[in-house]
Amino acid sequence: MALTDLQGIIAYPVTPFDREHGLVDTTALAALVDRLVASGCHAIAPLGSTGESAYLDDEEWRTVARASLEAVGGRVPVVVGISDLTTEGAVRRARFAERAGASAVMVLPVSYWKLGEREISEHYARICAAVGVPVMVYNNPATSGTDLSPEFLVGLWEKFENVTMVKESSGDVQRMHRIVQLSDGALPFYNGSNPLALEAFAAGAAGWCTAAPCLAPGPVLQLYRAVRSGDLAAAREVFYRQLPLLQFVLAGGLPATVKAGLALRGFDAGDPRRPLLPLEARQTRRLAEIMESLQAAEAVGSPQGRGGAPAVPAG
């Protein structure tokens, strides 16, 4: 397994669709991935929730995986998202990602029927046996319908050699503390809840998996650098500066809000795929206000002061 030390900002690209036919726009995808790498993000994670993986057919999924890896061109690690209602489908996608050159796969167990821990463990066992790349176990109960406890997550890490990291997106920082306790700090975990970024880094997160760099890479990377340098005051300041954007993106749904934000920046990624809908006009106006305020704050260097209050009201 080549990937041994994944740290920093792991950026999620959206999956662009062309407006005429609604097909995957690989040219726009490559341009977006290149922007994320050029901005300084430490890894790219296509085909997660932001990438609308659940709404792609198998051929589209392969197209996005292949195009993302080609666009990165080995400059940073690529963690390909794997989720499927069947274990067979997840194994098939994980094998494809490995053959295409993925550095690791991020596996989210999704279900129609509620899965028990025995079934989830077997799901991971089959995937781990099928590939040799590292596996990131992904807990996101809000989207998957399955909630993995810290005890279960650490158990998977102890049981399977290529389960080497965990992404925690429940939004509960106490779970991160528990992962540290149970693994004696040896299990790398990654934050997937945007508004929890500062707390997660304080808890020892190795990185932050986020779509925010699509819209504002500067503050995201500044937060990571401040944390790494041990400058808590600077970390707090830059976090609160970007918090309204993080809150809005989470509340409005990642594909719709990120695509709307990209359009405001002059980058057309198309609309989200139905049943998802684009933002309403009033939401887009609010997003524009938040992005403009953040951009203005960046230009003058954190005007909200040292007390931790955000520069614009959370929306």
VOPAGU-2260 file (C-alpha; in pm, 1 decimal, decimal comma):
REM VOPAGU-2260
SITE   aa  ch    i         X         Y         Z
SITE  MET   A    0       0,0       0,0       0,0
SITE  ALA   A    1     170,1     316,4    -124,1
SITE  LEU   A    2     -25,8     578,1      71,8
SITE  THR   A    3     107,9     590,2     426,9
SITE  ASP   A    4      72,4     948,4     544,7
SITE  LEU   A    5    -230,3    1138,7     413,5
SITE  GLN   A    6    -264,1    1478,2     579,9
SITE  GLY   A    7    -413,6    1816,4     509,3
SITE  ILE   A    8    -698,0    1937,5     289,9
SITE  ILE   A    9    -866,4    1665,0      86,5
SITE  ALA   A   10   -1080,2    1846,1    -169,5
SITE  TYR   A   11   -1406,5    1722,4    -319,3
SITE  PRO   A   12   -1478,8    1825,7    -677,4
SITE  VAL   A   13   -1837,1    1835,7    -798,0
SITE  THR   A   14   -1923,8    1632,3   -1106,3
SITE  PRO   A   15   -1998,9    1882,8   -1384,3
SITE  PHE   A   16   -2279,5    1806,6   -1630,4
SITE  ASP   A   17   -2318,4    1976,5   -1966,1
SITE  ARG   A   18   -2630,0    2185,0   -1998,8
SITE  GLU   A   19   -2741,8    2055,3   -2336,8
SITE  HIS   A   20   -2765,9    1684,0   -2262,7
SITE  GLY   A   21   -2689,8    1651,5   -1891,2
SITE  LEU   A   22   -2390,1    1428,2   -1956,8
SITE  VAL   A   23   -2068,5    1424,5   -1754,7
SITE  ASP   A   24   -1852,0    1714,5   -1870,5
SITE  THR   A   25   -1499,4    1576,3   -1844,6
SITE  THR   A   26   -1342,3    1898,4   -1974,4
SITE  ALA   A   27   -1497,1    2101,3   -1693,2
SITE  LEU   A   28   -1412,4    1828,2   -1441,9
SITE  ALA   A   29   -1047,0    1828,8   -1545,4
SITE  ALA   A   30   -1034,9    2207,9   -1519,4
SITE  LEU   A   31   -1187,8    2203,7   -1171,5
SITE  VAL   A   32    -955,2    1930,1   -1047,8
SITE  ASP   A   33    -657,6    2120,2   -1186,4
SITE  ARG   A   34    -771,3    2435,2   -1003,1
SITE  LEU   A   35    -796,6    2243,9    -676,2
SITE  VAL   A   36    -450,1    2094,5    -712,4
SITE  ALA   A   37    -299,2    2425,8    -820,7
SITE  SER   A   38    -454,6    2602,0    -520,3
SITE  GLY   A   39    -251,5    2381,9    -287,2
SITE  CYS   A   40    -497,8    2112,9    -177,3
SITE  HIS   A   41    -316,1    1807,0     -49,4
SITE  ALA   A   42    -539,0    1540,3    -206,5
SITE  ILE   A   43    -843,6    1506,5    -431,6
SITE  ALA   A   44   -1147,1    1290,9    -346,2
SITE  PRO   A   45   -1384,3    1248,6    -642,0
SITE  LEU   A   46   -1712,7    1058,1    -633,3
SITE  GLY   A   47   -1829,9    1140,2    -284,0
SITE  SER   A   48   -2158,9    1301,6    -190,5
SITE  THR   A   49   -2046,8    1630,9    -345,7
SITE  GLY   A   50   -1966,9    1448,1    -668,7
SITE  GLU   A   51   -2321,5    1309,0    -690,1
SITE  SER   A   52   -2188,9     955,4    -704,0
SITE  ALA   A   53   -2529,7     814,5    -608,4
SITE  TYR   A   54   -2680,7     961,3    -927,3
SITE  LEU   A   55   -2424,5     825,0   -1174,9
SITE  ASP   A   56   -2458,9     500,8   -1367,6
SITE  ASP   A   57   -2164,0     262,6   -1380,7
SITE  GLU   A   58   -2018,8     400,1   -1702,5
SITE  GLU   A   59   -2048,1     759,1   -1581,0
SITE  TRP   A   60   -1888,1     662,7   -1252,2
SITE  ARG   A   61   -1592,2     508,0   -1435,1
SITE  THR   A   62   -1565,1     815,3   -1657,1
SITE  VAL   A   63   -1545,6    1048,4   -1356,0
SITE  ALA   A   64   -1293,5     828,9   -1175,7
SITE  ARG   A   65   -1070,4     801,8   -1480,7
SITE  ALA   A   66   -1094,7    1170,7   -1574,1
SITE  SER   A   67   -1019,0    1282,4   -1217,7
SITE  LEU   A   68    -710,4    1064,4   -1193,5
SITE  GLU   A   69    -587,4    1180,4   -1533,0
SITE  ALA   A   70    -639,3    1545,1   -1437,6
SITE  VAL   A   71    -443,6    1503,4   -1113,6
SITE  GLY   A   72    -163,4    1333,2   -1303,5
SITE  GLY   A   73       8,6    1202,5    -992,2
SITE  ARG   A   74      63,4    1547,1    -840,4
SITE  VAL   A   75    -127,4    1464,0    -519,3
SITE  PRO   A   76    -299,5    1152,9    -381,8
SITE  VAL   A   77    -645,8    1066,5    -513,3
SITE  VAL   A   78    -899,3     902,3    -279,9
SITE  VAL   A   79   -1185,8     762,5    -488,0
SITE  GLY   A   80   -1526,2     736,8    -320,9
SITE  ILE   A   81   -1688,2     392,2    -326,4
SITE  SER   A   82   -2053,7     338,4    -240,6
SITE  ASP   A   83   -2306,4      94,3    -379,7
SITE  LEU   A   84   -2614,9     -79,0    -248,1
SITE  THR   A   85   -2453,2    -415,9    -315,8
SITE  THR   A   86   -2118,8    -548,9    -199,8
SITE  GLU   A   87   -2057,9    -681,6    -551,4
SITE  GLY   A   88   -2101,2    -333,3    -696,1
SITE  ALA   A   89   -1873,0    -176,5    -435,1
SITE  VAL   A   90   -1604,1    -438,3    -502,0
SITE  ARG   A   91   -1631,0    -379,3    -875,5
SITE  ARG   A   92   -1585,2      -5,5    -832,3
SITE  ALA   A   93   -1299,3     -44,2    -584,7
SITE  ARG   A   94   -1115,4    -272,2    -826,5
SITE  PHE   A   95   -1165,4     -24,6   -1108,6
SITE  ALA   A   96   -1033,6     262,0    -894,9
SITE  GLU   A   97    -725,2      62,7    -801,7
SITE  ARG   A   98    -652,4     -29,9   -1164,2
SITE  ALA   A   99    -700,5     332,0   -1271,3
SITE  GLY   A  100    -437,7     448,0   -1021,4
SITE  ALA   A  101    -625,6     557,5    -709,4
SITE  SER   A  102    -407,4     614,4    -403,5
SITE  ALA   A  103    -685,8     488,4    -175,1
SITE  VAL   A  104   -1058,8     421,3    -173,5
SITE  MET   A  105   -1309,2     578,0      62,1
SITE  VAL   A  106   -1584,6     325,7     134,4
SITE  LEU   A  107   -1927,4     437,8     250,6
SITE  PRO   A  108   -2170,0     155,4     333,1
SITE  VAL   A  109   -2514,3     249,2     202,5
SITE  SER   A  110   -2830,5      50,4     255,9
SITE  TYR   A  111   -3198,0      14,7     177,9
SITE  TRP   A  112   -3247,9    -240,6     454,5
SITE  LYS   A  113   -3088,3    -142,8     782,8
SITE  LEU   A  114   -2754,4    -320,0     807,2
SITE  GLY   A  115   -2616,0    -481,3    1121,1
SITE  GLU   A  116   -2251,9    -468,2    1221,9
SITE  ARG   A  117   -2194,9    -826,1    1105,4
SITE  GLU   A  118   -2317,4    -734,5     756,8
SITE  ILE   A  119   -2115,3    -413,7     741,9
SITE  SER   A  120   -1802,9    -594,1     858,0
SITE  GLU   A  121   -1846,2    -854,1     586,6
SITE  HIS   A  122   -1897,4    -575,8     330,7
SITE  TYR   A  123   -1560,8    -425,1     423,8
SITE  ALA   A  124   -1399,1    -768,9     437,7
SITE  ARG   A  125   -1492,1    -837,9      74,3
SITE  ILE   A  126   -1368,2    -499,9     -43,3
SITE  CYS   A  127   -1043,2    -525,3     151,2
SITE  ALA   A  128    -980,2    -870,1       7,9
SITE  ALA   A  129   -1041,9    -743,2    -345,3
SITE  VAL   A  130    -795,2    -450,7    -348,7
SITE  GLY   A  131    -448,2    -375,4    -223,3
SITE  VAL   A  132    -481,3       0,7    -183,0
SITE  PRO   A  133    -558,0     158,8     155,2
SITE  VAL   A  134    -923,4     180,6     255,7
SITE  MET   A  135   -1072,1     482,5     430,8
SITE  VAL   A  136   -1382,4     382,5     627,6
SITE  TYR   A  137   -1642,2     654,9     585,6
SITE  ASN   A  138   -1912,4     721,5     844,2
SITE  ASN   A  139   -2186,3     955,1     724,1
SITE  PRO   A  140   -2519,7     853,0     874,9
SITE  ALA   A  141   -2702,1    1151,2     723,5
SITE  THR   A  142   -2650,1    1025,7     367,2
SITE  SER   A  143   -2590,8     652,5     403,3
SITE  GLY   A  144   -2859,0     555,6     654,8
SITE  THR   A  145   -2589,3     366,5     845,6
SITE  ASP   A  146   -2413,9     491,8    1158,5
SITE  LEU   A  147   -2079,9     339,5    1256,5
SITE  SER   A  148   -1980,2     379,3    1621,4
SITE  PRO   A  149   -1623,4     468,8    1717,8
SITE  GLU   A  150   -1586,9     121,8    1869,2
SITE  PHE   A  151   -1691,1     -39,3    1541,3
SITE  LEU   A  152   -1467,6     189,2    1332,9
SITE  VAL   A  153   -1163,4     109,7    1543,3
SITE  GLY   A  154   -1257,2    -258,5    1529,5
SITE  LEU   A  155   -1246,3    -251,4    1149,0
SITE  TRP   A  156    -903,9     -87,3    1162,4
SITE  GLU   A  157    -779,2    -357,7    1397,8
SITE  LYS   A  158    -928,2    -638,6    1187,9
SITE  PHE   A  159    -836,7    -546,7     829,3
SITE  GLU   A  160    -481,1    -463,5     726,8
SITE  ASN   A  161    -570,3    -217,4     453,1
SITE  VAL   A  162    -824,6     -26,7     661,9
SITE  THR   A  163    -580,0     247,5     753,2
SITE  MET   A  164    -795,7     555,5     816,6
SITE  VAL   A  165   -1143,5     679,7     904,5
SITE  LYS   A  166   -1352,2     971,1     784,5
SITE  GLU   A  167   -1597,4    1088,0    1050,7
SITE  SER   A  168   -1890,7    1295,2     923,4
SITE  SER   A  169   -2149,6    1252,8    1196,2
SITE  GLY   A  170   -2081,1    1605,7    1321,4
SITE  ASP   A  171   -2006,3    1484,4    1674,2
SITE  VAL   A  172   -1658,3    1578,0    1792,7
SITE  GLN   A  173   -1694,2    1341,8    2088,7
SITE  ARG   A  174   -1671,4    1052,8    1844,4
SITE  MET   A  175   -1335,9    1181,8    1731,5
SITE  HIS   A  176   -1214,1    1196,4    2089,7
SITE  ARG   A  177   -1333,6     837,9    2135,7
SITE  ILE   A  178   -1144,5     720,0    1825,4
SITE  VAL   A  179    -829,8     871,1    1972,7
SITE  GLN   A  180    -894,8     700,7    2306,5
SITE  LEU   A  181    -970,2     358,7    2161,4
SITE  SER   A  182    -673,0     356,2    1923,5
SITE  ASP   A  183    -425,4     533,3    2151,9
SITE  GLY   A  184    -402,9     799,9    1883,4
SITE  ALA   A  185    -274,1     555,1    1622,9
SITE  LEU   A  186    -574,8     558,5    1388,2
SITE  PRO   A  187    -571,4     860,4    1151,4
SITE  PHE   A  188    -913,1    1020,7    1123,4
SITE  TYR   A  189   -1043,7    1290,5     893,0
SITE  ASN   A  190   -1317,7    1543,7     947,3
SITE  GLY   A  191   -1606,3    1543,3     700,6
SITE  SER   A  192   -1830,3    1796,1     876,2
SITE  ASN   A  193   -1741,0    2145,0     751,6
SITE  PRO   A  194   -1860,3    2351,2    1051,9
SITE  LEU   A  195   -1661,3    2119,8    1280,6
SITE  ALA   A  196   -1326,4    2188,4    1113,1
SITE  LEU   A  197   -1163,1    2384,8    1394,2
SITE  GLU   A  198   -1275,7    2145,5    1666,4
SITE  ALA   A  199   -1175,4    1843,7    1460,8
SITE  PHE   A  200    -823,0    1971,7    1409,2
SITE  ALA   A  201    -801,3    2047,8    1781,0
SITE  ALA   A  202    -905,8    1687,5    1845,9
SITE  GLY   A  203    -619,8    1562,9    1630,7
SITE  ALA   A  204    -774,4    1514,2    1286,6
SITE  ALA   A  205    -513,4    1430,9    1023,7
SITE  GLY   A  206    -708,8    1619,6     761,9
SITE  TRP   A  207   -1029,7    1781,1     645,9
SITE  CYS   A  208   -1233,3    1630,6     361,8
SITE  THR   A  209   -1427,2    1921,2     213,5
SITE  ALA   A  210   -1581,2    2076,4     -97,2
SITE  ALA   A  211   -1511,4    2427,6      36,2
SITE  PRO   A  212   -1189,3    2468,8    -167,2
SITE  CYS   A  213   -1402,8    2467,3    -482,2
SITE  LEU   A  214   -1525,9    2810,0    -370,1
SITE  ALA   A  215   -1267,3    2944,3    -125,6
SITE  PRO   A  216    -941,7    2748,8    -113,2
SITE  GLY   A  217    -748,0    3028,8      55,9
SITE  PRO   A  218    -920,2    3032,3     396,0
SITE  VAL   A  219    -941,0    2651,8     405,8
SITE  LEU   A  220    -568,4    2613,5     351,1
SITE  GLN   A  221    -492,2    2901,9     588,3
SITE  LEU   A  222    -681,0    2721,9     863,3
SITE  TYR   A  223    -478,4    2406,3     813,6
SITE  ARG   A  224    -149,4    2595,6     811,3
SITE  ALA   A  225    -242,1    2783,4    1128,7
SITE  VAL   A  226    -330,4    2458,3    1303,3
SITE  ARG   A  227      -7,2    2293,7    1193,0
SITE  SER   A  228     196,7    2588,6    1315,9
SITE  GLY   A  229      21,7    2583,6    1653,8
SITE  ASP   A  230    -121,5    2934,3    1611,9
SITE  LEU   A  231    -464,4    2889,7    1771,4
SITE  ALA   A  232    -554,3    3258,4    1750,4
SITE  ALA   A  233    -493,1    3265,4    1375,9
SITE  ALA   A  234    -677,1    2934,5    1331,8
SITE  ARG   A  235    -978,5    3064,7    1520,9
SITE  GLU   A  236    -977,8    3387,8    1324,0
SITE  VAL   A  237    -967,5    3228,1     979,1
SITE  PHE   A  238   -1221,1    2964,7    1079,4
SITE  TYR   A  239   -1483,4    3217,1    1188,3
SITE  ARG   A  240   -1415,6    3417,8     875,9
SITE  GLN   A  241   -1523,5    3125,7     656,7
SITE  LEU   A  242   -1785,1    2975,4     890,3
SITE  PRO   A  243   -2087,5    3144,0     725,1
SITE  LEU   A  244   -1989,5    2984,2     393,5
SITE  LEU   A  245   -1937,6    2644,3     553,6
SITE  GLN   A  246   -2275,7    2665,4     725,8
SITE  PHE   A  247   -2455,6    2773,1     409,5
SITE  VAL   A  248   -2302,0    2499,5     195,2
SITE  LEU   A  249   -2395,9    2232,4     447,2
SITE  ALA   A  250   -2751,7    2356,8     495,0
SITE  GLY   A  251   -2819,6    2405,2     124,5
SITE  GLY   A  252   -2688,9    2070,4       2,9
SITE  LEU   A  253   -2336,6    2028,1    -131,1
SITE  PRO   A  254   -2393,8    1966,9    -505,4
SITE  ALA   A  255   -2643,1    2252,6    -546,2
SITE  THR   A  256   -2458,9    2509,4    -335,5
SITE  VAL   A  257   -2111,2    2434,5    -468,1
SITE  LYS   A  258   -2228,6    2441,8    -829,5
SITE  ALA   A  259   -2408,9    2770,3    -765,0
SITE  GLY   A  260   -2097,1    2912,1    -601,2
SITE  LEU   A  261   -1879,5    2802,3    -890,6
SITE  ALA   A  262   -2117,6    2974,3   -1131,2
SITE  LEU   A  263   -2084,7    3293,1    -926,1
SITE  ARG   A  264   -1710,3    3258,1    -972,7
SITE  GLY   A  265   -1754,6    3222,8   -1350,2
SITE  PHE   A  266   -1713,3    2845,1   -1367,1
SITE  ASP   A  267   -2005,7    2656,1   -1519,7
SITE  ALA   A  268   -2043,1    2305,6   -1371,9
SITE  GLY   A  269   -2402,9    2268,5   -1484,4
SITE  ASP   A  270   -2694,1    2186,7   -1258,7
SITE  PRO   A  271   -2714,6    1903,3   -1008,3
SITE  ARG   A  272   -2882,3    1591,4   -1138,5
SITE  ARG   A  273   -3250,4    1545,1   -1057,1
SITE  PRO   A  274   -3411,8    1485,4    -819,6
SITE  LEU   A  275   -3167,9    1748,0    -686,2
SITE  LEU   A  276   -3252,3    2099,8    -799,3
SITE  PRO   A  277   -3043,8    2414,9    -842,7
SITE  LEU   A  278   -3056,4    2679,1    -572,6
SITE  GLU   A  279   -3348,4    2918,5    -580,9
SITE  ALA   A  280   -3272,9    3277,3    -675,1
SITE  ARG   A  281   -3296,0    3404,7    -317,4
SITE  GLN   A  282   -3053,7    3136,4    -198,9
SITE  THR   A  283   -2812,2    3220,8    -477,9
SITE  ARG   A  284   -2825,6    3587,8    -380,3
SITE  ARG   A  285   -2750,5    3496,4     -19,4
SITE  LEU   A  286   -2459,9    3278,0    -128,6
SITE  ALA   A  287   -2324,6    3564,7    -338,0
SITE  GLU   A  288   -2337,8    3794,3     -35,3
SITE  ILE   A  289   -2152,1    3544,1     180,0
SITE  MET   A  290   -1884,2    3482,9     -82,0
SITE  GLU   A  291   -1838,3    3855,1    -143,2
SITE  SER   A  292   -1801,9    3919,8     229,3
SITE  LEU   A  293   -1545,9    3643,1     259,4
SITE  GLN   A  294   -1354,2    3775,4     -38,0
SITE  ALA   A  295   -1355,8    4126,6     107,4
SITE  ALA   A  296   -1235,8    3994,4     443,4
SITE  GLU   A  297    -952,7    3811,8     268,8
SITE  ALA   A  298    -852,1    4127,4      86,1
SITE  VAL   A  299    -813,5    4332,6     404,4
SITE  GLY   A  300    -687,0    4053,5     624,5
SITE  SER   A  301    -943,4    3932,7     873,9
SITE  PRO   A  302   -1136,5    4245,2     979,2
SITE  GLN   A  303   -1358,4    4075,6    1234,3
SITE  GLY   A  304   -1104,0    4117,4    1509,5
SITE  ARG   A  305    -948,5    3875,9    1752,4
SITE  GLY   A  306   -1256,1    3795,6    1957,4
SITE  GLY   A  307   -1384,0    3513,8    1737,9
SITE  ALA   A  308   -1701,7    3678,4    1607,6
SITE  PRO   A  309   -1769,8    3611,0    1239,6
SITE  ALA   A  310   -1747,3    3903,3     996,6
SITE  VAL   A  311   -2094,2    3839,4     853,0
SITE  PRO   A  312   -2398,5    3679,9    1011,3
SITE  ALA   A  313   -2425,7    3303,4     976,5
SITE  GLY   A  314   -2675,7    3213,8     714,1
